[in-house]
Amino acid sequence: MALVTDEAVILRTVNYGDTSKILTLYSKNNGKLSCIVKGARNIKSRVLGVIEPFNHITIVFYNKENRDLQMLSKAETIKNFRVIKTDLDKLTISYRILEMMNKAVYDKEHSHELFELLIKSFNYINESGTDNSVSYLYFQVHLCEVLGISPIDKIEEEGGTFKSRELLLNKAQYETIKFLLDNDIEKMNTGSAANETILNLMSIYDKYLADHTENFIKLKSVRVFNQMN
């Protein structure tokens, strides 16, 4: 059993027993993993407030091969994305990203690029005052790219539309995707006129991911987002 130190983002927490918690994490070097934190809900626990969804943390855990649930030894906050947690729109979009990540990525599958995408997306949502839906679409588009299932690679132009066997996009939708792929998230800035295109593409990508990832079925957070919009 090895003692491992890593960075991680908390995707999900579940209460376990009387005082413990089970965390689903996406870590920089060990990918997606689950850890149990004994006594985490005790008021005197050192990790109380550290092991919350969205938090970017350092972790120390006992890694035992062939065991699905590892034991967390220590956790400290790097960044807690405080603004996200106090803004309902930012919170909704961010939960949607967490849920998407949790369902689209397999256990122990890891990618430094995907970890950086997650951190970069939350940094942008936390600090930006622009439309948060753009951040979500940016994450969707780049998630597909990193997972090697991007639909854009297979699309051909035909009569002013862009289509493959799976997608049919108009010019505005196609150009929006290409812009998101070709630019860093800090350059994202769209006005209200583009909002309908963004929302339509979010739905298109949700369906596309559901068709191409085994566990990606009916995000609970999608219902909340649709009710808000």
C-alpha positions, 0 to 999 in steps of 0.5 A, a space after each residue: 500500500 503506497 502513500 500518494 500525494 496529488 491535486 484533485 477537484 471534488 466531483 461528488 460527496 456522499 455521507 457514509 455511516 454516522 460520521 464518514 464521507 465518500 468522495 469522488 475526485 478527479 486528480 491530476 496524476 491518478 485520474 478519477 478515484 473514490 476515497 473514504 474520509 473517516 470522521 469527516 463530518 465530525 465537528 472537530 475534523 481537520 477536513 471539515 469545509 475542505 472536502 466540498 464539491 468544486 474545491 481544488 485541493 491537495 490530497 494524500 491517500 493510501 493507494 491500494 491496487 485492485 481496490 475501488 475505494 481508497 482511504 484519504 489521509 489528508 486534504 488541504 484547500 488550494 482554491 475553494 471557488 467562493 464566488 461560484 458558491 454564492 451565485 445561483 447561476 454560476 453554481 448551477 452551471 458548475 454543478 452541471 460540469 461536475 456531473 458531466 465530468 463524473 458521468 463521462 469519465 471512467 474510474 482511474 482514467 486520467 489526463 493532465 489536459 482534462 484536469 487543467 480544463 476542469 480547473 481553468 473552467 472553474 477559474 473562469 466561471 468564478 472570476 468572470 461576469 459574462 454569460 456562464 452558459 458559454 463556459 459550459 459549452 466550452 467545457 463540453 466542446 473541449 471534453 469531447 476533444 480530449 476524449 477523442 470523440 469530437 464530432 467536428 472532425 467528421 463534419 463536412 460542409 454542404 449547401 450552407 450547413 455542416 453535417 455528419 452522420 450524427 450532427 446537422 449544424 447551421 453556419 452560426 453553430 459551426 463557427 461558434 464551435 470552431 471559435 471555442 476550439 481555437 481560442 482559450 476560455 479567457 477570450 470567451 465573450 458573447 452578447 445576448 444575441 448569441 445566447 440562443 445559439 449557445 443554448 441550442 449547442 449545449 443541448 446538441 452536445 448533451 445528446 452527443 455525449 449521451 450517445 458516446 459515453 456509457 454512463 452519460 444519461 440524463 444529467 439531473 442538473 440539466 433539469 434545474 438549468 432548463 427550469 431557470 432558463 
